[in-house]
Amino acid sequence: MPRQKRGLPRKETKQEATGKAAIDVSDKGTQGELKEASRVAAERAGMAEKLGKEWTPHTNLGRKVLSGEITNIDTLFENGIKITEPEIVDILVPDLMNEIILIGGSSGKGGGKRKTPSKRTTRMHKSGRRYRLSAMVVVGNGNGYVGAGKAHGPPGQHRDVVNKALVKAKLNLIPIRRGCGSWECACGTAHSLPFQVTGKCGSVKITLKPAPKGVGLVVMDEIKKIMRLAGIKDAWCKSRGQTSSRQNTVEAVFDAFGRTNRFRVRDDYEKAVGMKEGKV
C-alpha cells in the first residue's frame, strides 16, 4: 500500500482504474458477448495447451498467459508491460500474419536491380572480405496490430536470419489508431487514418494522409505490405529522402504508426472520425 500525505486524498492508480473498467464492462455485457468471450478464451486455452508441449515460459508474464490469467493483449499495452517472449504474441493474437520486406537487390540481366528478400553487405578485413546478411519482416493481424523487426547473420543462413527477424517483429508489436480523417468521406469507420501523421528513419521522411473510401493504398509496394497487415485500406503518402532504401522507408512508416498513439485527441473529434485503437 503506497504511503500518502496527511490530509490529501490518495489518487486512483492506473491499474485500479483498469480493473474497475474491466469489472464494469463484464457486468454490463450481454449474454451473446459473454458467450463470444468464453469461446475466444477456450480457443486461446487450446492454443496455449498446444504451445505448452514445446514452450516453457521463462517470465512471470509468460506463465500467466499460458495458464489463462491474461487473455487480452490490450491489457499489456494499457499497463505498459513489455513483451519478452514471442510465444505470448502467438497465444494472444492467434490470427497473426507476416510478410518479408524485399530490402536487398542484385544486378539484373538488362541492367537495373532485382529485389531480393535479404541484403548482403561486405566489409574488408586483413584476411579478406567479410559478408553479412540482413532481413526484415513485418507482422500484423490486419485489424489494428502491427510490428516490424530486422536481423543480421552470417551468409548461408538465410532462413535463420528471417526467423530471427520474425521473432523481433512479434516483440515489437504495437496497436495503432484508425478512423476516417478524410473530409471527403467522413463515414466514421476505421478504414483509414484518423489524422495526418509523419514518421522518420534516416533521411527518409514519410507523411501518411487519410483518404476516402475506394481510393485504396496510394503508396509503394513495400509500404502496402505493412499497411495491409495494420488494417489500413485507404491512404495517401508523401515521401522525402532516399526512399530507394526500402528498409528505412518501412521503418519510417512503422514510426508513423507509433506516433498515432502519442497525440491527445479531443472527444468530439474522436467521435467524428470514428477513431479506434487496436482491434475493432
Secondary structure, DSSP 8 states (H G I E B T S, - for coil): -----TTS-----HHHHHHHHHHHHHHH--HHHHHHHHHHHHHHHHHHHHHHTT----SHHHHHHHHTS---THHHHHTT-----HHHHHHH-TT-EEEEE--EEEE-TTSSEEEESEEEEEEEETTEEEEEEEEEEEEE-SSSEEEEEEEEE-TT-HHHHHHHHHHHHHHT-EE-EEB---TTT---SSSB-SS-EEEEETTEEEEEEE--TT--EES-HHHHHHHHHHT--SEEEEEES-TT-HHHHHHHHHHHHHHTTTS---HHHHHHHT-EES--
